[in-house]
Amino acid sequence: MTHLLHRKLMLGAALFVSAQAAQAITSGSAEATLNVDNQWGSGYCASVTIDNNGGSAITDWTVGLDLNGSSINNLWNGNLSGTSVTPAAHNATIQAGNSTGFGFCANGGSIAELASLDVAGGDGSSSSSSSDSSSSSSSSSSSDAGGDNSVTVRMSGVTGDESVSLEIGGQTIETWTLSVGMLDYTVSTNATGELRVAFTNDEGDRDVQVDYVIVNGVTYQAEDQQDNTGAWDGECGAGSYSEMLHCSGSIGFGNPFDGSSSSSSSSSSSSSGCRWYDRGLNCSSSNPNPGNPDFPPFHVGNITTNGQVRSDFMQYWDQITPENEGKWGSVEGTRDQYNWGPLDAIYDFARANGIPVKAHVLVWGSQRPGWIDSLSPAEQRAEIEEWISDYCDRYPDTEMIDVVNEALPSHAPANYAESAFGSDWITESFRLAREHCPNAVLIYNDFNFMTWDTDAIIDMIRPAVNSGYVDALGLQAHGLYNPRVWTGPEIEAKLDQISELGLPLYISEYDIQESNDQLQLEYMQTHFPIFYNHPNVVGITLWGYIVGATWREGTGLMTSSGQQRPAMQWLMEYLNR
C-alpha cells in the first residue's frame, strides 16, 4: 500500500552526492546558504536556506542567483522571476532565530551561485515590513515585553490575516497577525500566571491552528488542553482537546511558569521530548535531508470505510487515508481514463474539516493497472511519470504520500517500475514524486518492518534514503500479534533501530486482528503507548475501525451503529476524544 512523489533525474545518468562546499551570502542579520543536494551529468538539484540570526522578524526576502549557464526547470517553496527568487505565499516571514528556504533543479551549464540577498525587516534593515501584511507579524505595546521567560507559540492561520494575542496573568503580552503557514511566534517577558492563546478577529473564513506552546524550553501541546473556548462542535465554545480555534476564543495552558498545566495526564505528547514535527525546537538529527520541513501535526487517523467517509469520522480521527481509492489500478484501470470521483470526495472532506490527507499509494506491485505490464520499458517509464504528475497536479495540497510500497523482493515489488527504471527504481520513483509533488512528505511504506524483515528493509531502502529524497518511513503494524505476540520492549527496540536511518517514522497501517475483546484490549494497551510516545514517531494511522468493514476479520473496533469494543473505548479515553 503506497504512494509516490519525487524528483526526476535524467535516465541513465549516474547520480552522486556533490562534494561541493556550501555557498553563503549575508545581508544584515540574514544569511543565505546554497547546498548542492544531487548532481548528475547534465544537471543538478540544490537547496537554499535563509537563516534569520537577528532578534526581530524578517518580513520579506529576495535571493538573486547567478545561473552560470544552467536553466532552472523546477523550483519549489518560492517564485522565480528571471534569476531572482521571492517567497511563496507561506514563507515570506522568518521569525527571529528561525529559517526558511527553497529548492530547485536545473539542467546544463555549471552550478548556480548566490549573487545577492535582500531582506525587509529584521535587524538593521532599512525596510520594516513587507508590502503584504498577511505574511508579517505585528506586536502590541506592552509594559511586560522583554524579560527572563521565553514563550514560543507555533501556529498558522487559514486566510493569513488572523489576529492572535498571547495573554499571561490576564494581560495581553503580544499580538500577532498570522501567516498561512506554520510559524513560530516568540516573545520574552517577565509576566507569569495563566497563559492563554486568544483568537480575536473571527470573521468569514478565518480560523487558527495552534500546534503547541514552548515555555522556557518545555513544550505544551494544544490538543492536550481541556480549556478551548474557540473550538466548534455545533456551536462556538463547545469543544475541547483541539488545536483549532474556529471562533473568537482562546486555548488555556494553565500556569506553565510554576510547572502546572491543564493538560490531561493520559496524553503524553507534551512530555515525550523532542519530536520530529517540533521543528521550532531545533531538534538535533542525523537526517541527511528531511525534505519538506512542514510535517503535519502529530495525528491518530484512519481510512475510508468501503469507499466512503463515515459521518462519525471526525468524532474519532484527525487524519484520513484512502484505503483503495488512491491506488493506481483504482484510478486508471483503463489506460488514459481516470476515475477521480472517489478521491475528490475524500479530499473535499479533508479540506472542509481541516485534516491532512495521507495519500496511498503511487508505486506498488499490487493493485496496479493491468495494462502497464505489457508495455515497453520506455512506455512504462512515461506512464509512471504521467500518473504521478496527474495525481500531484490534481491534489497539490496532499500533505503526505506513500510513494513506494512493499518493495522487498519477497513482498510486492513494482516489477513494472524496475523494468522502466532499472535497479534504482525506488530512488527514481521518489525523485519523480519530489519533482511533481514538491510540498508533500514522501514516505517509503512496508510490512514486517518492525518484526521479521527489519534488517532486510533497512538494507534495501538505505540507498534511496541516502539520496535525500525520502522524507519519512511508514511502518505497517498488522502482524504484531500473529503468529506470535511481539513484546513492548521488542517493538521499542525495533523503532530505535529503524530510527538510526535518520528519518521520522509513521505507524502507517495499525490494526489488531483479534475477535476476543479482552485480548484486543490487552494488545492495544501494550503497543499503542509505545507508538504514541516514541520521540521519532510523528503520526499513527489505523487501518479501519468498523466491524465487518475492515480488510481482515476481527480487526474492527466498533459496530456500524457505534457500539465500541473495549479497545476502542480505551483508545478514545487515552486520546481524550
VOGU-3710 file (C-alpha; in Angstrom, 3 decimals, decimal comma):
1> mthllhrklm> 0,000/0,000/0,000  1,972/3,022/-1,093  2,281/6,323/-2,872  4,850/8,018/-4,999  6,080/11,538/-5,435  9,662/12,679/-6,170  12,066/14,394/-8,462  13,031/13,037/-11,886  16,649/12,970/-12,894  17,754/12,103/-16,387
11> lgaalfvsaq> 17,611/8,398/-17,017  20,837/6,521/-17,423  22,862/9,206/-15,659  24,927/8,279/-12,660  23,734/10,022/-9,503  26,152/11,175/-6,862  26,052/13,481/-3,884  28,033/16,567/-4,630  31,123/17,261/-2,622  30,969/20,946/-3,469
21> aaqaitsgsa> 31,269/23,209/-0,458  28,202/25,186/0,574  27,996/28,794/-0,619  26,891/31,555/1,740  25,972/35,225/1,463  24,821/37,648/4,176  22,642/40,737/4,413  22,424/42,300/7,858  21,369/39,570/10,280  20,244/37,252/7,454
31> eatlnvdnqw> 22,373/34,572/5,822  21,556/32,522/2,728  23,320/29,205/2,106  23,237/27,160/-1,103  23,897/23,422/-0,976  24,055/21,046/-3,944  21,928/18,059/-2,981  22,400/15,945/-6,092  24,391/16,268/-9,305  24,493/14,197/-12,464
41> gsgycasvti> 25,997/14,528/-15,921  23,617/17,128/-17,307  22,051/18,749/-14,279  21,721/19,122/-10,527  19,337/19,885/-7,684  20,124/22,390/-4,948  18,557/23,858/-1,825  18,860/27,387/-0,429  18,363/28,061/3,287  17,774/31,582/4,625
51> dnnggsaitd> 18,573/31,977/8,332  17,408/34,886/10,468  20,216/35,285/13,010  18,836/38,529/14,415  16,385/39,428/17,136  13,398/40,568/15,032  11,342/39,064/12,239  12,318/39,276/8,586  9,115/40,050/6,685  10,235/39,591/3,079
61> wtvgldlngs> 13,285/38,355/1,159  14,712/38,042/-2,335  17,581/35,803/-3,393  19,445/36,564/-6,629  21,133/33,696/-8,473  23,957/33,565/-10,997  22,924/30,510/-13,001  26,283/30,121/-14,764  24,647/28,956/-17,966  22,270/26,465/-16,339
71> sinnlwngnl> 18,494/26,624/-16,703  16,063/26,043/-13,833  13,374/23,532/-14,774  11,666/23,112/-11,397  11,505/25,265/-8,257  9,538/24,777/-5,043  8,748/26,917/-1,974  9,425/30,114/-3,908  8,634/32,119/-7,050  11,148/32,575/-9,890
81> sgtsvtpaah> 11,332/35,805/-11,889  14,318/35,831/-14,222  17,187/34,929/-11,916  15,544/36,178/-8,694  13,596/34,038/-6,226  10,944/35,546/-3,953  8,893/33,787/-1,243  5,936/31,538/-1,768  2,713/32,520/-0,008  3,674/30,705/3,207
91> natiqagnst> 7,328/31,544/3,840  7,869/35,300/3,438  8,183/35,826/7,187  11,187/34,402/9,060  10,877/34,752/12,809  13,972/35,579/14,857  16,224/32,556/15,207  14,341/30,579/12,556  14,924/29,754/8,920  13,121/29,058/5,668
101> gfgfcanggs> 14,227/28,156/2,179  13,518/26,898/-1,310  14,854/24,284/-3,687  15,329/23,896/-7,410  16,593/21,614/-10,147  18,471/22,824/-13,218  19,839/21,469/-16,485  23,076/22,264/-18,310  25,847/24,689/-17,519  27,674/24,913/-14,209
111> iaelasldva> 26,349/25,005/-10,644  24,432/28,181/-9,795  25,902/30,650/-7,309  24,326/33,046/-4,840  24,510/36,557/-6,282  22,528/38,666/-3,827  20,323/38,588/-0,736  17,847/41,360/0,056  15,605/41,313/3,144  12,915/43,531/4,627
121> ggdgssssss> 12,517/43,789/8,373  14,974/42,044/10,636  17,857/43,714/12,458  19,440/46,624/10,674  17,183/46,558/7,618  16,015/49,793/6,060  12,655/48,228/5,316  10,453/47,470/8,285  7,735/45,319/6,709  6,735/43,639/3,500
131> sdssssssss> 4,065/45,027/1,197  1,880/42,054/2,045  0,735/42,417/5,617  -0,787/38,953/5,626  2,639/37,394/5,973  4,014/39,738/8,591  3,631/39,729/12,316  2,952/42,796/14,422  3,302/43,174/18,165  1,175/45,153/20,552
141> sssdaggdns> 2,700/47,527/23,042  3,120/46,035/26,471  4,977/47,084/29,575  5,805/43,449/30,179  7,571/42,848/26,852  11,166/41,720/27,438  12,171/39,557/30,363  13,511/36,240/31,603  10,661/33,985/30,433  10,723/32,776/26,817
151> vtvrmsgvtg> 7,392/31,876/25,206  7,020/30,474/21,684  3,635/29,784/20,104  3,630/27,675/16,932  0,514/28,358/14,878  -0,920/29,207/11,481  -3,921/30,968/10,001  -6,251/29,920/7,200  -6,591/33,270/5,416  -3,386/34,918/6,622
161> desvsleigg> -4,909/37,891/8,451  -5,961/36,237/11,701  -5,162/38,239/14,839  -3,929/36,254/17,834  -2,917/37,534/21,259  -0,724/35,982/23,919  -2,252/36,594/27,356  -0,394/35,884/30,592  -1,873/36,546/34,013  -4,796/38,424/32,449
171> qtietwtlsv> -2,542/40,836/30,495  -2,042/40,968/26,722  1,690/40,498/26,224  1,883/40,320/22,426  -0,435/40,394/19,414  0,451/38,847/16,053  -1,055/38,771/12,587  -0,641/35,212/11,374  0,700/33,790/8,155  -0,945/30,891/6,310
181> gmldytvstn> 1,976/28,587/7,099  3,059/27,155/10,438  5,443/29,625/12,068  6,977/30,201/15,491  5,906/33,409/17,269  8,248/34,215/20,157  8,347/36,767/22,950  10,370/37,316/26,134  8,514/38,526/29,197  8,656/38,770/32,981
191> atgelrvaft> 4,920/38,113/33,235  3,718/34,948/34,984  0,373/33,336/35,626  -2,235/31,631/33,486  -1,221/31,514/29,800  -3,825/31,800/27,050  -3,588/31,980/23,259  -6,578/34,018/22,056  -8,067/34,335/18,567  -9,587/37,813/18,431
201> ndegdrdvqv> -10,947/38,581/14,938  -13,036/35,620/13,772  -14,941/36,578/10,617  -15,555/34,908/7,266  -13,166/32,031/6,617  -10,679/32,932/9,357  -9,517/30,051/11,552  -6,419/29,450/13,673  -4,485/26,234/14,259  -2,268/26,221/17,358
211> dyvivngvty> 0,273/23,405/17,343  1,992/23,918/20,672  3,407/26,417/23,167  7,012/26,287/24,414  7,623/27,945/27,783  11,240/28,096/28,907  12,089/25,038/26,849  9,088/22,901/27,878  6,536/22,013/25,195  2,765/22,008/25,826
221> qaedqqdntg> 0,649/20,543/23,006  -2,563/22,435/22,248  -4,564/19,251/21,706  -3,759/18,178/25,274  -5,519/21,180/26,820  -9,090/20,772/28,053  -9,731/24,530/28,052  -10,635/25,655/24,494  -13,378/28,278/24,214  -12,937/28,783/20,450
231> awdgecgags> -13,471/25,214/19,236  -16,546/24,349/17,194  -18,761/21,384/17,970  -22,044/22,502/16,519  -21,624/25,848/18,232  -18,798/28,119/19,353  -17,144/27,304/22,633  -18,452/23,750/22,735  -15,213/21,900/22,120  -12,026/20,923/23,943
241> ysemlhcsgs> -8,791/18,998/23,356  -8,384/20,621/19,968  -5,695/22,547/18,097  -8,328/24,584/16,256  -9,797/27,951/17,121  -12,735/28,201/14,738  -14,324/31,079/16,640  -13,074/34,035/18,655  -11,919/32,425/21,866  -8,809/31,024/23,496
251> igfgnpfdgs> -6,861/27,927/24,489  -5,785/27,909/28,133  -2,460/26,283/29,042  -2,725/26,632/32,808  0,212/28,251/34,603  3,300/26,760/32,926  5,589/29,122/34,839  5,107/27,168/38,066  5,132/23,786/36,289  1,351/23,319/36,193
261> ssssssssss> -0,774/22,868/33,072  -4,315/21,974/32,129  -3,016/19,018/30,148  -4,587/15,649/30,777  -2,234/13,086/32,287  -3,340/10,367/29,881  -1,837/12,153/26,902  1,931/12,332/26,948  2,851/14,064/23,732  3,702/17,249/25,629
271> ssgcrwydrg> 6,343/15,483/27,692  7,755/12,981/25,262  10,780/15,075/24,359  11,885/16,441/21,027  9,727/15,065/18,221  10,458/15,423/14,544  7,471/17,618/13,980  8,543/20,023/16,729  10,738/21,865/14,245  10,721/25,029/16,337
281> lncsssnpnp> 12,765/23,234/18,993  15,747/22,924/16,668  15,909/19,223/17,395  19,220/17,651/16,510  19,183/14,828/13,981  21,330/12,950/11,553  18,710/13,101/8,837  20,621/13,552/5,556  17,753/15,514/4,036  14,426/15,914/5,844
291> gnpdfppfhv> 12,845/17,068/2,586  9,803/19,143/3,326  10,188/20,567/6,846  6,459/21,152/7,274  5,385/17,829/8,724  1,701/17,913/9,689  0,977/17,905/13,425  1,025/14,555/15,182  -2,156/12,680/14,304  -4,075/9,492/15,015
301> gnittngqvr> -6,047/8,914/11,823  -7,896/6,233/9,909  -9,000/5,138/6,433  -12,168/5,225/4,405  -14,847/2,577/5,001  -15,901/0,605/1,924  -15,051/3,588/-0,249  -16,943/6,098/1,904  -16,185/8,579/4,658  -18,473/7,848/7,572
311> sdfmqywdqi> -20,421/10,707/9,111  -18,815/9,977/12,509  -15,216/10,069/11,215  -14,294/13,414/12,799  -15,582/12,247/16,174  -12,676/9,822/16,434  -9,894/10,668/13,915  -7,842/13,681/12,760  -6,226/12,370/9,543  -7,584/10,376/6,603
321> tpenegkwgs> -6,114/7,869/4,135  -7,936/6,402/1,119  -7,887/2,619/1,624  -8,174/1,709/-2,068  -9,424/4,809/-3,875  -5,946/6,251/-4,498  -4,214/3,149/-5,813  -3,251/3,375/-9,457  -5,399/0,432/-10,532  -8,461/2,041/-8,925
331> vegtrdqynw> -7,925/5,401/-10,634  -6,712/4,371/-14,103  -7,990/0,855/-14,659  -8,281/1,685/-18,364  -5,334/3,495/-19,902  -5,830/7,289/-20,042  -9,302/7,017/-18,482  -9,240/8,384/-14,928  -11,789/7,830/-12,178  -11,080/10,705/-9,780
341> gpldaiydfa> -14,546/10,890/-8,230  -13,926/8,841/-5,045  -10,645/10,647/-4,348  -12,233/14,042/-4,978  -14,804/13,281/-2,285  -12,080/12,343/0,215  -10,053/15,483/-0,429  -13,181/17,653/-0,234  -13,972/16,114/3,154  -10,427/16,653/4,441
351> rangipvkah> -10,336/20,287/3,295  -13,735/21,032/4,803  -12,638/19,622/8,160  -9,048/20,867/8,195  -7,363/17,475/8,460  -4,418/16,139/6,426  -4,610/13,508/3,685  -2,017/10,748/3,637  -2,095/9,500/0,046  -1,913/5,791/-0,662
361> vlvwgsqrpg> -0,341/4,700/-2,999  1,683/5,695/-6,100  4,072/2,821/-6,917  3,206/-0,705/-5,811  3,302/-4,164/-7,324  -0,283/-4,953/-6,304  -3,484/-3,205/-7,364  -1,671/-1,729/-10,341  -3,394/-1,229/-13,711  -3,142/-4,495/-15,630
371> widslspaeq> -2,226/-2,767/-18,891  1,104/-1,459/-17,529  2,751/-4,901/-17,610  2,566/-5,341/-21,390  4,177/-2,005/-22,280  7,789/-1,472/-23,293  10,175/-0,053/-20,653  10,078/3,350/-22,334  6,275/3,350/-22,335  6,175/2,184/-18,701
381> raeieewisd> 8,521/4,992/-17,749  6,346/7,576/-19,475  3,127/6,221/-17,934  4,542/6,141/-14,402  5,593/9,773/-14,646  2,267/10,741/-16,199  0,394/9,041/-13,341  2,438/10,789/-10,668  2,255/14,136/-12,452  -1,510/13,922/-12,929
391> ycdrypdtem> -2,073/12,938/-9,285  0,035/15,793/-7,958  -1,484/18,332/-10,330  -4,975/17,382/-9,173  -4,135/17,257/-5,452  -1,213/19,672/-4,883  -2,235/20,076/-1,227  -1,552/16,431/-0,368  0,341/16,531/2,926  1,836/13,010/2,974
401> idvvnealps> 2,292/10,321/0,333  3,189/6,647/0,480  5,377/6,818/-2,606  6,734/3,278/-2,816  5,106/0,363/-1,039  6,297/-3,104/-0,122  9,344/-3,205/-2,398  11,159/-6,092/-0,708  11,509/-8,916/-3,283  9,522/-11,271/-1,030
411> hapanyaesa> 6,723/-8,702/-0,597  5,016/-6,984/-3,573  7,626/-5,005/-5,513  6,586/-2,917/-8,514  8,240/-5,009/-11,226  6,948/-2,627/-13,884  8,892/0,205/-12,224  12,056/-1,883/-12,142  11,524/-2,631/-15,823  11,159/1,091/-16,501
421> fgsdwitesf> 13,993/2,477/-14,350  16,333/-0,401/-13,578  17,762/-1,438/-10,223  17,474/2,049/-8,686  13,737/2,215/-9,386  12,889/3,062/-5,774  15,093/6,156/-5,773  13,874/7,149/-9,228  10,265/6,876/-8,079  10,957/9,222/-5,203
431> rlarehcpna> 12,727/11,672/-7,491  9,673/11,823/-9,712  7,469/12,339/-6,672  9,588/15,247/-5,471  9,501/16,831/-8,912  5,758/16,756/-9,197  4,684/16,978/-5,538  7,409/19,176/-4,026  5,455/20,108/-0,892  4,424/16,642/0,279
441> vliyndfnfm> 6,117/14,452/2,874  7,341/11,460/0,835  7,181/8,092/2,588  8,511/4,589/1,976  5,986/2,083/3,393  6,322/-1,673/4,129  5,021/-4,530/6,293  7,006/-6,638/8,768  9,212/-3,558/9,135  9,060/-3,830/12,930
451> twdtdaiidm> 9,216/-7,620/13,099  10,673/-10,224/10,748  12,149/-8,105/7,945  13,678/-5,107/9,728  17,261/-5,686/8,607  16,354/-6,574/5,004  14,173/-3,484/4,539  16,782/-1,189/6,085  19,456/-2,551/3,739  17,163/-2,214/0,706
461> irpavnsgyv> 15,942/1,309/1,404  19,265/2,802/2,534  20,385/3,964/-0,979  17,087/5,786/-1,510  17,356/7,339/1,967  20,922/8,440/1,257  19,757/10,078/-1,978  17,908/12,612/0,158  14,518/12,150/-1,468  12,814/10,032/1,183
471> dalglqahgl> 11,287/12,168/3,940  9,889/9,501/6,258  9,336/5,768/6,739  5,942/4,070/7,061  5,840/1,067/9,362  2,819/-1,124/8,829  1,618/-2,728/12,069  -0,676/-5,584/11,038  1,258/-8,600/12,273  2,381/-7,769/15,802
481> ynprvwtgpe> 0,242/-10,481/17,407  0,298/-13,394/14,963  1,947/-15,911/14,688  3,444/-14,619/17,956  2,969/-11,601/20,166  5,852/-9,147/19,965  6,542/-7,640/23,361  6,610/-3,943/24,111  10,402/-3,832/24,663  10,953/-5,712/21,378
491> ieakldqise> 8,875/-3,195/19,411  10,542/-0,252/21,135  13,954/-1,675/20,240  12,843/-2,035/16,594  11,691/1,599/16,499  15,062/2,670/17,875  16,895/0,551/15,293  14,892/1,927/12,356  15,359/5,468/13,688  19,092/5,079/13,058
501> lglplyisey> 18,323/5,728/9,370  17,756/9,327/10,445  14,146/9,713/9,267  10,886/10,262/11,140  8,533/7,292/11,408  4,827/6,814/10,714  2,891/3,891/12,153  1,086/3,623/8,864  -1,359/0,697/8,968  -2,212/-0,307/12,513
511> diqesndqlq> -4,828/-2,910/13,396  -5,287/-5,809/15,807  -6,785/-8,985/14,344  -8,388/-10,443/17,447  -12,039/-11,415/17,925  -11,581/-11,754/21,692  -12,392/-8,345/23,161  -10,092/-8,631/26,159  -7,117/-9,804/24,139  -7,592/-6,983/21,631
521> leymqthfpi> -7,704/-4,530/24,530  -4,574/-6,037/26,071  -2,652/-5,764/22,797  -3,805/-2,172/22,266  -2,687/-1,215/25,776  0,692/-2,881/25,213  1,698/-1,324/21,905  -0,180/1,912/21,301  1,521/3,913/24,105  4,917/2,841/22,733
531> fynhpnvvgi> 3,987/4,197/19,301  2,439/7,346/20,717  5,318/8,244/22,997  8,306/7,309/20,852  10,150/10,563/20,020  10,631/9,690/16,313  7,034/8,605/15,616  5,220/11,556/14,026  1,803/10,039/13,312  -0,344/6,917/13,565
541> tlwgyivgat> -2,930/5,686/11,054  -5,267/2,842/11,994  -6,385/0,581/9,168  -10,157/0,638/9,562  -12,456/0,727/12,579  -15,904/-0,663/11,665  -16,593/-4,319/12,469  -17,285/-6,261/9,266  -15,874/-3,496/7,038  -12,127/-3,976/7,581
551> wregtglmts> -9,746/-5,894/5,341  -9,277/-8,664/7,925  -11,954/-10,167/10,149  -11,515/-9,367/13,820  -9,720/-6,018/13,330  -12,827/-3,816/13,739  -13,077/-1,574/16,798  -16,765/-0,637/16,813  -20,008/-1,637/15,136  -21,595/0,382/12,370
561> sgqqrpamqw> -24,186/1,555/14,919  -21,467/2,986/17,181  -21,068/0,275/19,835  -17,393/0,354/20,812  -15,288/-2,681/21,636  -13,184/-2,292/24,814  -10,020/-1,484/22,821  -11,800/1,418/21,119  -13,177/2,662/24,434  -9,702/2,611/25,931
571> lmeylnr> -8,138/4,333/22,899  -10,643/7,181/22,915  -10,088/7,706/26,643  -6,325/7,633/26,135  -6,570/10,273/23,388  -9,218/12,297/25,241  -11,588/12,030/22,263
//
